[in-house]
């Protein structure tokens, strides 16, 4: 039987290379669009990947910062975030797939369903108009805040000792992971929901990490390729996320034991909820504008 872990790591490397090549090819050097990230965009990339490595997550935080700074149009937020954050998530997936014990076949099946979900989700999200994306992103932020709050209050399932699933539990996990892979394309992070699901099914919490990271990385890579193909990202801030993210991961790994993580998470929860409400307000304004145009057209 082939080494499933080696196959997954090889596929992750090949997909990452394909994504980088397609993104590079898509950049129009003759376009007036600026490509070199600003120091602020690099800092955002550093901060959100730093927080992601600490387990706080990056999608909700990135949405919040981009929204507050009006750096990216709402309809291009999903594509810009997924494209910009994919390489740092792929780097994390390499580490966890290689080092954490888990049933390799389960890992392959879970990543496979997330990959299909990411491909389907990217095809839908990349064609959506502004208002559905605003509503979807606001929902994503509130869901992320909910899971962060559950974690802070100790309400997350603690899990068991299993390293695999079978029977009905396996089919349930695969079905949910398919949906989560699609929702990643709207900015709904899969880490919290995946952890809750697998812990509730009795798996060792440590075994959730290669599934969370691997599913997120493969879904994001497939989604990124689709977003780049349809030019649904803003390249300058996306490059800031990518280039600033790698050192953020490294520094977080070195300093993780010296930070007041609990207080930092409460701060992030408050900011994320504020961003969600702001997004919903803008969606209502978009809806009213559309109605006015329809009434006068």
C-alpha positions in Angstrom: 0.0 0.0 0.0 1.4 3.4 -0.9 2.5 5.8 1.9 -0.6 8.0 2.1 1.1 10.7 4.1 3.9 11.0 1.4 1.2 11.2 -1.3 -0.6 13.9 0.5 2.5 15.9 1.2 3.6 15.5 -2.5 0.2 16.6 -3.7 0.3 19.6 -1.3 3.6 20.6 -2.7 2.5 20.2 -6.3 -0.7 22.1 -5.8 1.2 24.9 -4.0 3.6 25.2 -6.9 0.7 25.2 -9.4 -1.0 27.9 -7.5 2.1 30.1 -7.3 2.8 29.6 -11.1 -0.8 30.5 -12.0 -0.8 33.6 -9.8 2.5 34.7 -11.2 1.2 34.2 -14.8 -2.0 36.2 -14.0 -0.1 39.3 -12.9 -0.3 41.9 -15.6 3.0 44.0 -15.4 1.5 46.6 -17.8 -1.5 47.2 -15.6 -1.6 50.4 -13.5 -2.5 48.2 -10.5 0.3 48.4 -7.8 1.8 45.0 -7.0 4.4 45.8 -4.3 2.7 45.5 -0.9 2.8 48.5 1.5 4.4 48.1 4.9 0.8 48.1 6.4 -0.2 45.2 4.2 2.9 43.2 5.1 2.1 43.9 8.8 -1.4 42.7 8.4 -0.1 39.5 6.8 2.3 39.0 9.7 -0.4 39.7 12.4 -3.1 37.5 11.0 -0.8 34.5 10.3 0.7 35.0 13.8 -2.8 34.8 15.3 -3.6 31.8 13.1 -0.6 29.9 14.3 -1.8 30.5 17.9 -5.1 28.9 17.1 -7.1 32.2 16.9 -7.7 32.0 13.2 -6.9 34.2 10.2 -9.9 34.5 8.0 -12.1 36.5 10.4 -9.2 38.6 11.6 -8.2 39.5 8.0 -11.8 40.3 7.1 -12.0 42.6 10.1 -8.8 44.5 9.2 -9.5 44.8 5.5 -13.0 46.0 6.2 -12.0 48.6 8.8 -9.2 50.0 6.5 -11.4 49.8 3.4 -8.5 48.1 1.7 -10.4 45.7 -0.5 -13.9 45.9 -2.0 -16.4 43.6 -0.3 -17.0 41.5 -3.4 -13.3 40.8 -3.7 -12.7 40.1 0.0 -13.1 36.3 -0.2 -10.7 35.9 -3.2 -8.1 38.3 -1.8 -8.0 36.5 1.6 -8.0 33.0 0.2 -5.3 33.8 -2.4 -3.2 35.7 0.1 -3.4 33.3 3.0 -3.1 30.0 1.2 0.7 29.5 1.3 1.0 30.0 5.0 -1.9 27.6 5.6 -0.2 25.1 3.3 3.1 25.5 5.3 1.2 24.7 8.5 -0.5 21.7 6.9 3.0 20.3 5.9 4.0 20.3 9.5 0.9 18.7 11.0 0.4 16.1 8.4 4.1 15.0 8.8 4.2 15.0 12.6 0.8 14.1 14.1 -0.4 10.5 14.5 -3.7 9.8 12.7 -5.2 7.1 10.5 -3.8 8.0 7.1 -6.8 6.7 5.2 -9.2 8.9 7.3 -6.9 11.9 6.6 -7.0 11.2 2.9 -10.8 10.9 2.8 -11.4 14.0 4.9 -9.0 16.1 2.8 -10.5 14.8 -0.4 -14.0 15.9 0.6 -12.8 19.3 1.7 -11.0 19.6 -1.7 -14.2 18.9 -3.6 -16.1 21.4 -1.3 -13.5 24.1 -2.0 -13.7 23.6 -5.7 -17.5 23.8 -5.7 -17.5 26.8 -3.2 -15.0 28.8 -5.2 -17.0 28.3 -8.4 -20.1 29.8 -6.7 -18.5 32.5 -4.6 -16.4 33.9 -7.5 -19.6 34.6 -9.5 -21.6 36.2 -6.6 -22.6 39.9 -6.7 -21.7 42.3 -3.9 -24.7 41.9 -1.5 -24.7 38.1 -1.1 -21.0 38.2 -0.4 -21.5 40.9 2.2 -24.2 38.9 4.0 -22.1 35.7 3.7 -19.0 37.3 5.1 -21.0 38.8 8.0 -22.4 35.4 8.8 -18.9 33.9 8.6 -17.6 36.5 11.1 -20.4 35.8 13.5 -19.9 32.0 13.3 -16.1 32.5 13.9 -16.9 34.7 16.9 -19.3 32.0 18.2 -16.6 29.3 18.1 -14.0 31.5 19.6 -16.4 32.3 22.5 -17.2 28.6 23.0 -13.5 27.9 23.2 -12.9 30.7 25.7 -15.7 29.6 27.9 -14.6 25.9 27.9 -17.7 24.8 26.0 -15.9 22.9 23.3 -16.0 19.1 23.4 -12.9 17.6 24.9 -12.7 14.6 22.6 -11.6 11.0 23.2 -8.6 8.9 22.3 -9.6 7.5 18.8 -7.3 8.2 15.8 -9.8 7.0 13.2 -13.6 6.9 12.5 -15.8 4.2 10.9 -19.5 3.5 10.1 -22.0 6.3 10.5 -19.5 8.6 12.3 -17.2 8.4 9.3 -19.9 9.3 6.8 -21.1 12.2 9.0 -17.6 13.6 9.3 -17.1 13.4 5.5 -20.4 15.1 4.7 -19.7 17.9 7.2 -16.2 18.4 5.9 -17.5 18.7 2.3 -19.7 21.6 3.4 -16.9 23.2 5.5 -14.6 23.1 2.4 -17.1 25.0 0.4 -17.7 27.5 3.2 -14.0 28.3 3.5 -14.5 30.2 0.2 -16.8 32.6 2.0 -14.3 33.2 4.8 -15.8 30.8 7.3 -12.8 29.2 8.9 -12.9 25.4 9.2 -10.8 25.0 12.3 -13.4 25.5 15.0 -16.2 23.5 13.4 -13.9 20.7 12.5 -12.5 20.5 16.0 -16.0 20.4 17.6 -17.2 17.7 15.2 -14.2 15.4 15.6 -14.0 15.8 19.4 -17.8 15.1 19.6 -17.2 11.9 17.6 -14.6 10.8 20.2 -11.4 11.5 18.3 -8.1 12.5 20.0 -8.1 16.4 19.8 -4.5 16.2 18.5 -5.6 14.1 15.6 -8.0 17.0 14.6 -5.0 19.2 13.7 -3.8 17.5 10.5 -7.4 17.2 9.4 -8.1 20.9 10.0 -4.9 22.2 8.5 -4.8 19.7 5.6 -8.5 20.3 4.7 -8.1 24.0 4.9 -4.9 24.0 2.8 -6.2 21.8 0.0 -9.6 23.6 -0.2 -7.8 26.9 -0.2 -5.4 25.9 -2.9 -8.2 24.7 -5.2 -10.2 27.8 -4.4 -7.2 30.1 -4.9 -6.5 28.7 -8.4 -10.2 29.3 -9.3 -10.1 32.8 -7.9 -6.9 33.7 -9.7 -8.3 32.3 -13.0 -11.3 34.6 -12.7 -9.3 37.6 -11.3 -11.4 37.9 -8.1 -8.5 39.0 -5.9 -6.8 42.4 -5.4 -3.2 41.5 -5.8 -1.3 44.1 -3.7 -3.0 43.2 -0.4 -3.0 39.5 -1.3 0.8 39.6 -1.8 1.1 41.5 1.5 -0.7 38.6 3.3 1.5 36.0 1.5 4.9 37.7 2.1 4.1 38.9 5.6 2.5 35.6 6.7 5.6 33.4 6.7 7.6 35.3 9.3 4.4 35.6 11.3 4.2 31.8 11.5 7.8 31.5 12.5 7.7 34.2 15.3 4.4 32.7 16.7 6.1 29.3 17.0 8.9 30.9 18.9 6.9 33.1 21.3 3.7 31.2 21.8 4.4 30.3 25.4 5.0 34.0 26.5 1.8 35.6 25.3 -1.5 36.2 27.2 -3.5 34.3 24.6 -6.8 34.3 26.5 -7.0 38.1 26.7 -5.9 38.4 23.1 -8.7 36.1 22.0 -11.4 38.1 23.8 -10.1 41.2 22.0 -10.3 39.5 18.7 -13.8 38.3 19.4 -15.0 41.8 20.1 -13.4 43.2 16.9 -14.8 40.4 14.8 -18.4 40.9 16.0 -18.0 44.7 15.3 -16.8 43.9 11.8 -19.8 41.5 11.2 -22.3 44.2 12.2 -20.6 46.7 10.0 -20.7 44.3 7.0 -24.5 43.6 7.6 -25.1 47.4 7.7 -23.3 47.8 4.4 -25.3 44.9 2.9 -28.5 46.7 3.9 -27.3 49.8 2.3 -26.4 47.9 -0.9 -29.9 46.4 -0.8 -31.6 49.8 -0.5 -29.5 51.2 -3.3 -30.5 48.4 -5.5 -34.2 48.9 -4.7 -33.8 52.6 -5.5 -32.2 51.9 -8.8 -34.9 49.3 -9.6 -37.6 51.7 -8.7 -36.2 54.5 -11.0 -35.0 52.3 -13.8 
